[in-house]
Amino acid sequence: MSDRRQSDRRKTYLGGTIVFNSDGSTINCLVRNLSASGAMIELDWLSHPPAKFYFETGKRAYWANTAWRTAREAGLLFADGSVSVPELVPIEWVRRLNRSKAERQQLLRQVQDLRSA
């Protein structure tokens, strides 16, 4: 069986969180290994991560996709992992950005409502 990873992985035992629905939903997980381009996580068997989300561990966040899934594990591929090492971003920045995007959408809806009145 060939190893298709694009970067070396390190074994870990870290807590992680999958965050989606504009910070409204989270899934806790255990990070079993981590590399510059992805991770393998352990999940509760009832948890099903979405196809795209951001993943945080410690004070870092990565935009990620689910690459594969079994009953208790999932492989994550970090965005742009196939091109270069993804930029690590503090999780608070990601949360602030998502809040700003939601506020912007709300303001745009209010402007449209005022224009149509």
KEDO-284036 format. One record per atom (N, C-alpha, C, O): residue in one letter; chain; atom name; x, y, z. Coordinates in steps of 0.05 Angstrom, whole numbers, padded with zeros to 5 digits. Layout:
REM KEDO-284036
[site A A CA [X Y Z]]
...
***
This chain:
REM KEDO-284036
[site M A N [00017 -00024 00000]]
[site M A CA [00000 00000 00000]]
[site M A C [00018 00025 00000]]
[site M A O [00035 00028 00017]]
[site S A N [00014 00043 -00019]]
[site S A CA [00031 00066 -00021]]
[site S A C [00020 00089 -00003]]
[site S A O [-00004 00091 00001]]
[site D A N [00038 00105 00007]]
[site D A CA [00031 00127 00023]]
[site D A C [00028 00152 00005]]
[site D A O [00048 00160 -00007]]
[site R A N [00005 00164 00004]]
[site R A CA [00000 00186 -00015]]
[site R A C [00004 00213 -00001]]
[site R A O [-00002 00234 -00014]]
[site R A N [00013 00214 00023]]
[site R A CA [00016 00239 00037]]
[site R A C [00038 00256 00023]]
[site R A O [00057 00245 00013]]
[site Q A N [00034 00282 00023]]
[site Q A CA [00053 00300 00010]]
[site Q A C [00073 00311 00030]]
[site Q A O [00092 00325 00021]]
[site S A N [00069 00307 00055]]
[site S A CA [00088 00317 00075]]
[site S A C [00089 00297 00098]]
[site S A O [00070 00282 00103]]
[site D A N [00111 00298 00113]]
[site D A CA [00114 00280 00136]]
[site D A C [00093 00285 00157]]
[site D A O [00086 00308 00162]]
[site R A N [00084 00264 00170]]
[site R A CA [00065 00268 00192]]
[site R A C [00079 00262 00218]]
[site R A O [00099 00248 00220]]
[site R A N [00067 00274 00239]]
[site R A CA [00077 00268 00266]]
[site R A C [00053 00257 00282]]
[site R A O [00031 00268 00281]]
[site K A N [00059 00237 00298]]
[site K A CA [00038 00226 00315]]
[site K A C [00033 00246 00337]]
[site K A O [00051 00259 00348]]
[site T A N [00007 00249 00344]]
[site T A CA [-00001 00269 00364]]
[site T A C [-00023 00257 00381]]
[site T A O [-00034 00236 00375]]
[site Y A N [-00029 00270 00402]]
[site Y A CA [-00052 00264 00419]]
[site Y A C [-00063 00291 00429]]
[site Y A O [-00060 00298 00452]]
[site L A N [-00075 00305 00410]]
[site L A CA [-00084 00332 00415]]
[site L A C [-00115 00333 00412]]
[site L A O [-00127 00317 00398]]
[site G A N [-00127 00352 00426]]
[site G A CA [-00155 00357 00423]]
[site G A C [-00158 00375 00398]]
[site G A O [-00142 00392 00392]]
[site G A N [-00180 00370 00384]]
[site G A CA [-00186 00387 00360]]
[site G A C [-00216 00392 00359]]
[site G A O [-00232 00379 00372]]
[site T A N [-00223 00412 00343]]
[site T A CA [-00251 00419 00339]]
[site T A C [-00256 00425 00310]]
[site T A O [-00241 00440 00297]]
[site I A N [-00277 00413 00299]]
[site I A CA [-00287 00419 00272]]
[site I A C [-00308 00441 00276]]
[site I A O [-00327 00437 00291]]
[site V A N [-00305 00463 00262]]
[site V A CA [-00324 00486 00265]]
[site V A C [-00337 00491 00238]]
[site V A O [-00323 00494 00217]]
[site F A N [-00363 00493 00238]]
[site F A CA [-00378 00498 00213]]
[site F A C [-00404 00512 00219]]
[site F A O [-00410 00519 00242]]
[site N A N [-00420 00518 00199]]
[site N A CA [-00445 00533 00201]]
[site N A C [-00440 00560 00214]]
[site N A O [-00453 00568 00233]]
[site S A N [-00420 00575 00203]]
[site S A CA [-00414 00602 00212]]
[site S A C [-00409 00603 00243]]
[site S A O [-00420 00620 00256]]
[site D A N [-00393 00585 00252]]
[site D A CA [-00386 00582 00281]]
[site D A C [-00409 00572 00298]]
[site D A O [-00407 00572 00322]]
[site G A N [-00431 00563 00285]]
[site G A CA [-00454 00555 00301]]
[site G A C [-00453 00526 00309]]
[site G A O [-00468 00518 00328]]
[site S A N [-00437 00510 00296]]
[site S A CA [-00436 00481 00302]]
[site S A C [-00407 00472 00305]]
[site S A O [-00389 00482 00290]]
[site T A N [-00402 00454 00324]]
[site T A CA [-00375 00444 00328]]
[site T A C [-00377 00414 00333]]
[site T A O [-00397 00403 00343]]
[site I A N [-00355 00400 00327]]
[site I A CA [-00352 00372 00333]]
[site I A C [-00324 00369 00345]]
[site I A O [-00304 00377 00333]]
[site N A N [-00323 00358 00369]]
[site N A CA [-00297 00354 00382]]
[site N A C [-00285 00328 00372]]
[site N A O [-00300 00309 00366]]
[site C A N [-00259 00327 00371]]
[site C A CA [-00245 00303 00361]]
[site C A C [-00217 00301 00374]]
[site C A O [-00209 00319 00389]]
[site L A N [-00204 00279 00368]]
[site L A CA [-00177 00274 00378]]
[site L A C [-00159 00273 00353]]
[site L A O [-00164 00257 00335]]
[site V A N [-00138 00289 00353]]
[site V A CA [-00119 00289 00330]]
[site V A C [-00098 00268 00335]]
[site V A O [-00082 00270 00354]]
[site R A N [-00098 00248 00318]]
[site R A CA [-00080 00225 00321]]
[site R A C [-00053 00229 00306]]
[site R A O [-00033 00220 00315]]
[site N A N [-00054 00243 00283]]
[site N A CA [-00029 00251 00270]]
[site N A C [-00034 00277 00254]]
[site N A O [-00057 00283 00247]]
[site L A N [-00013 00291 00250]]
[site L A CA [-00015 00318 00238]]
[site L A C [00009 00323 00220]]
[site L A O [00031 00315 00226]]
[site S A N [00004 00335 00197]]
[site S A CA [00025 00343 00179]]
[site S A C [00018 00370 00168]]
[site S A O [-00002 00382 00175]]
[site A A N [00036 00381 00151]]
[site A A CA [00031 00407 00139]]
[site A A C [00007 00407 00121]]
[site A A O [-00005 00428 00116]]
[site S A N [00000 00384 00110]]
[site S A CA [-00022 00383 00090]]
[site S A C [-00047 00369 00100]]
[site S A O [-00067 00369 00086]]
[site G A N [-00047 00358 00124]]
[site G A CA [-00071 00345 00134]]
[site G A C [-00069 00332 00161]]
[site G A O [-00048 00336 00175]]
[site A A N [-00089 00318 00169]]
[site A A CA [-00090 00305 00195]]
[site A A C [-00107 00281 00194]]
[site A A O [-00124 00278 00177]]
[site M A N [-00103 00263 00214]]
[site M A CA [-00122 00241 00218]]
[site M A C [-00134 00245 00246]]
[site M A O [-00119 00250 00265]]
[site I A N [-00160 00244 00247]]
[site I A CA [-00174 00249 00272]]
[site I A C [-00191 00226 00280]]
[site I A O [-00200 00210 00263]]
[site E A N [-00196 00223 00306]]
[site E A CA [-00215 00204 00317]]
[site E A C [-00240 00219 00325]]
[site E A O [-00239 00240 00338]]
[site L A N [-00263 00207 00318]]
[site L A CA [-00289 00220 00324]]
[site L A C [-00307 00201 00339]]
[site L A O [-00303 00176 00339]]
[site D A N [-00327 00212 00352]]
[site D A CA [-00349 00196 00363]]
[site D A C [-00363 00183 00339]]
[site D A O [-00365 00196 00318]]
[site W A N [-00372 00159 00341]]
[site W A CA [-00384 00146 00318]]
[site W A C [-00409 00160 00308]]
[site W A O [-00417 00155 00285]]
[site L A N [-00421 00177 00324]]
[site L A CA [-00445 00191 00315]]
[site L A C [-00439 00217 00300]]
[site L A O [-00456 00228 00287]]
[site S A N [-00414 00226 00302]]
[site S A CA [-00406 00251 00290]]
[site S A C [-00400 00248 00260]]
[site S A O [-00386 00229 00252]]
[site H A N [-00410 00266 00244]]
[site H A CA [-00405 00265 00215]]
[site H A C [-00396 00293 00206]]
[site H A O [-00413 00311 00204]]
[site P A N [-00370 00298 00202]]
[site P A CA [-00361 00324 00194]]
[site P A C [-00372 00331 00166]]
[site P A O [-00375 00313 00149]]
[site P A N [-00376 00356 00161]]
[site P A CA [-00385 00365 00133]]
[site P A C [-00361 00362 00114]]
[site P A O [-00339 00355 00122]]
[site A A N [-00367 00366 00089]]
[site A A CA [-00346 00363 00068]]
[site A A C [-00324 00385 00071]]
[site A A O [-00301 00379 00068]]
[site K A N [-00333 00410 00078]]
[site K A CA [-00314 00432 00081]]
[site K A C [-00320 00446 00107]]
[site K A O [-00343 00450 00115]]
[site F A N [-00298 00455 00120]]
[site F A CA [-00301 00467 00147]]
[site F A C [-00274 00479 00155]]
[site F A O [-00255 00477 00140]]
[site Y A N [-00273 00491 00178]]
[site Y A CA [-00246 00497 00188]]
[site Y A C [-00242 00481 00213]]
[site Y A O [-00261 00475 00229]]
[site F A N [-00217 00474 00217]]
[site F A CA [-00209 00455 00237]]
[site F A C [-00190 00470 00256]]
[site F A O [-00170 00482 00246]]
[site E A N [-00194 00468 00281]]
[site E A CA [-00176 00482 00300]]
[site E A C [-00165 00462 00320]]
[site E A O [-00178 00443 00328]]
[site T A N [-00140 00466 00326]]
[site T A CA [-00126 00451 00347]]
[site T A C [-00108 00471 00361]]
[site T A O [-00092 00484 00348]]
[site G A N [-00110 00472 00387]]
[site G A CA [-00095 00493 00401]]
[site G A C [-00105 00520 00393]]
[site G A O [-00129 00525 00394]]
[site K A N [-00087 00538 00386]]
[site K A CA [-00095 00565 00378]]
[site K A C [-00092 00569 00348]]
[site K A O [-00090 00591 00339]]
[site R A N [-00092 00547 00333]]
[site R A CA [-00089 00548 00304]]
[site R A C [-00114 00537 00290]]
[site R A O [-00128 00520 00301]]
[site A A N [-00119 00548 00266]]
[site A A CA [-00141 00539 00250]]
[site A A C [-00132 00534 00222]]
[site A A O [-00114 00547 00212]]
[site Y A N [-00144 00514 00209]]
[site Y A CA [-00137 00506 00182]]
[site Y A C [-00164 00504 00167]]
[site Y A O [-00183 00492 00177]]
[site W A N [-00166 00514 00143]]
[site W A CA [-00188 00508 00126]]
[site W A C [-00184 00479 00117]]
[site W A O [-00162 00472 00108]]
[site A A N [-00204 00462 00118]]
[site A A CA [-00200 00434 00113]]
[site A A C [-00224 00421 00098]]
[site A A O [-00246 00432 00097]]
[site N A N [-00218 00399 00085]]
[site N A CA [-00238 00382 00072]]
[site N A C [-00235 00354 00084]]
[site N A O [-00214 00346 00092]]
[site T A N [-00257 00339 00084]]
[site T A CA [-00256 00311 00092]]
[site T A C [-00247 00295 00068]]
[site T A O [-00260 00295 00048]]
[site A A N [-00224 00281 00071]]
[site A A CA [-00212 00266 00050]]
[site A A C [-00223 00237 00050]]
[site A A O [-00228 00226 00029]]
[site W A N [-00227 00226 00073]]
[site W A CA [-00238 00199 00076]]
[site W A C [-00251 00196 00104]]
[site W A O [-00245 00213 00121]]
[site R A N [-00267 00176 00108]]
[site R A CA [-00281 00173 00133]]
[site R A C [-00287 00143 00138]]
[site R A O [-00295 00129 00120]]
[site T A N [-00283 00134 00163]]
[site T A CA [-00292 00108 00172]]
[site T A C [-00311 00113 00195]]
[site T A O [-00318 00136 00201]]
[site A A N [-00319 00092 00209]]
[site A A CA [-00338 00095 00231]]
[site A A C [-00327 00113 00253]]
[site A A O [-00342 00128 00265]]
[site R A N [-00301 00111 00259]]
[site R A CA [-00290 00126 00281]]
[site R A C [-00267 00145 00274]]
[site R A O [-00257 00160 00291]]
[site E A N [-00258 00145 00249]]
[site E A CA [-00235 00162 00241]]
[site E A C [-00242 00177 00216]]
[site E A O [-00260 00170 00200]]
[site A A N [-00227 00199 00211]]
[site A A CA [-00229 00214 00186]]
[site A A C [-00202 00226 00179]]
[site A A O [-00186 00233 00197]]
[site G A N [-00197 00227 00154]]
[site G A CA [-00173 00241 00143]]
[site G A C [-00181 00268 00134]]
[site G A O [-00200 00272 00119]]
[site L A N [-00165 00288 00142]]
[site L A CA [-00170 00315 00134]]
[site L A C [-00148 00324 00115]]
[site L A O [-00125 00318 00118]]
[site L A N [-00156 00340 00095]]
[site L A CA [-00137 00352 00076]]
[site L A C [-00140 00382 00080]]
[site L A O [-00161 00393 00075]]
[site F A N [-00118 00395 00088]]
[site F A CA [-00119 00424 00092]]
[site F A C [-00119 00438 00065]]
[site F A O [-00107 00429 00045]]
[site A A N [-00134 00460 00063]]
[site A A CA [-00136 00475 00038]]
[site A A C [-00109 00483 00028]]
[site A A O [-00091 00491 00044]]
[site D A N [-00105 00481 00002]]
[site D A CA [-00080 00487 -00011]]
[site D A C [-00057 00469 -00003]]
[site D A O [-00034 00475 -00009]]
[site G A N [-00063 00447 00011]]
[site G A CA [-00042 00428 00020]]
[site G A C [-00028 00415 -00003]]
[site G A O [-00005 00408 -00001]]
[site S A N [-00041 00413 -00026]]
[site S A CA [-00028 00400 -00049]]
[site S A C [-00008 00419 -00063]]
[site S A O [00009 00410 -00079]]
[site V A N [-00011 00445 -00058]]
[site V A CA [00006 00465 -00071]]
[site V A C [00029 00473 -00053]]
[site V A O [00052 00474 -00061]]
[site S A N [00023 00480 -00028]]
[site S A CA [00043 00489 -00009]]
[site S A C [00034 00485 00019]]
[site S A O [00011 00477 00024]]
[site V A N [00051 00490 00038]]
[site V A CA [00044 00488 00066]]
[site V A C [00022 00509 00072]]
[site V A O [00026 00533 00066]]
[site P A N [-00001 00501 00083]]
[site P A CA [-00022 00520 00088]]
[site P A C [-00013 00541 00109]]
[site P A O [00002 00534 00128]]
[site E A N [-00023 00565 00106]]
[site E A CA [-00017 00585 00126]]
[site E A C [-00033 00580 00151]]
[site E A O [-00057 00575 00150]]
[site L A N [-00020 00580 00174]]
[site L A CA [-00033 00576 00199]]
[site L A C [-00044 00603 00209]]
[site L A O [-00030 00623 00208]]
[site V A N [-00069 00603 00217]]
[site V A CA [-00082 00627 00225]]
[site V A C [-00093 00624 00253]]
[site V A O [-00105 00604 00259]]
[site P A N [-00089 00644 00271]]
[site P A CA [-00100 00642 00298]]
[site P A C [-00131 00639 00295]]
[site P A O [-00143 00653 00279]]
[site I A N [-00142 00622 00311]]
[site I A CA [-00171 00616 00310]]
[site I A C [-00188 00641 00314]]
[site I A O [-00210 00643 00303]]
[site E A N [-00179 00659 00332]]
[site E A CA [-00195 00682 00337]]
[site E A C [-00198 00700 00312]]
[site E A O [-00219 00712 00308]]
[site W A N [-00178 00700 00295]]
[site W A CA [-00180 00715 00270]]
[site W A C [-00201 00703 00252]]
[site W A O [-00217 00718 00239]]
[site V A N [-00202 00677 00250]]
[site V A CA [-00222 00663 00234]]
[site V A C [-00250 00669 00244]]
[site V A O [-00268 00675 00229]]
[site R A N [-00253 00668 00270]]
[site R A CA [-00280 00673 00282]]
[site R A C [-00288 00702 00277]]
[site R A O [-00311 00707 00270]]
[site R A N [-00270 00721 00280]]
[site R A CA [-00276 00749 00275]]
[site R A C [-00283 00753 00246]]
[site R A O [-00302 00769 00239]]
[site L A N [-00269 00740 00228]]
[site L A CA [-00275 00743 00199]]
[site L A C [-00303 00732 00193]]
[site L A O [-00318 00744 00178]]
[site N A N [-00309 00709 00204]]
[site N A CA [-00336 00697 00199]]
[site N A C [-00358 00715 00210]]
[site N A O [-00379 00718 00198]]
[site R A N [-00354 00726 00234]]
[site R A CA [-00374 00745 00245]]
[site R A C [-00377 00769 00227]]
[site R A O [-00399 00779 00223]]
[site S A N [-00355 00780 00217]]
[site S A CA [-00356 00803 00200]]
[site S A C [-00371 00797 00174]]
[site S A O [-00386 00813 00165]]
[site K A N [-00366 00773 00163]]
[site K A CA [-00381 00765 00139]]
[site K A C [-00411 00763 00144]]
[site K A O [-00427 00772 00127]]
[site A A N [-00418 00752 00166]]
[site A A CA [-00447 00749 00173]]
[site A A C [-00459 00777 00177]]
[site A A O [-00481 00782 00168]]
[site E A N [-00445 00795 00191]]
[site E A CA [-00455 00822 00195]]
[site E A C [-00458 00837 00169]]
[site E A O [-00477 00852 00164]]
[site R A N [-00439 00833 00151]]
[site R A CA [-00440 00846 00124]]
[site R A C [-00464 00836 00109]]
[site R A O [-00479 00852 00097]]
[site Q A N [-00470 00810 00109]]
[site Q A CA [-00493 00799 00096]]
[site Q A C [-00519 00811 00107]]
[site Q A O [-00537 00818 00092]]
[site Q A N [-00520 00814 00133]]
[site Q A CA [-00543 00825 00146]]
[site Q A C [-00547 00854 00138]]
[site Q A O [-00569 00863 00132]]
[site L A N [-00525 00869 00138]]
[site L A CA [-00527 00898 00129]]
[site L A C [-00536 00900 00100]]
[site L A O [-00551 00918 00093]]
[site L A N [-00525 00882 00082]]
[site L A CA [-00534 00883 00054]]
[site L A C [-00563 00877 00051]]
[site L A O [-00577 00890 00035]]
[site R A N [-00574 00858 00067]]
[site R A CA [-00603 00853 00066]]
[site R A C [-00619 00877 00076]]
[site R A O [-00640 00883 00064]]
[site Q A N [-00609 00890 00096]]
[site Q A CA [-00623 00914 00106]]
[site Q A C [-00623 00936 00085]]
[site Q A O [-00644 00950 00082]]
[site V A N [-00601 00940 00072]]
[site V A CA [-00600 00961 00050]]
[site V A C [-00619 00954 00028]]
[site V A O [-00633 00971 00018]]
[site Q A N [-00620 00928 00020]]
[site Q A CA [-00639 00920 -00001]]
[site Q A C [-00668 00925 00008]]
[site Q A O [-00684 00933 -00008]]
[site D A N [-00674 00919 00033]]
[site D A CA [-00701 00923 00043]]
[site D A C [-00708 00953 00042]]
[site D A O [-00730 00960 00035]]
[site L A N [-00689 00970 00050]]
[site L A CA [-00694 00999 00049]]
[site L A C [-00698 01009 00021]]
[site L A O [-00714 01027 00016]]
[site R A N [-00682 00998 00002]]
[site R A CA [-00685 01007 -00026]]
[site R A C [-00712 00998 -00038]]
[site R A O [-00723 01013 -00054]]
[site S A N [-00722 00976 -00030]]
[site S A CA [-00747 00966 -00041]]
[site S A C [-00771 00978 -00028]]
[site S A O [-00793 00975 -00038]]
[site A A N [-00767 00992 -00006]]
[site A A CA [-00790 01004 00008]]
[site A A C [-00798 01030 -00004]]
[site A A O [-00817 01043 00006]]
***
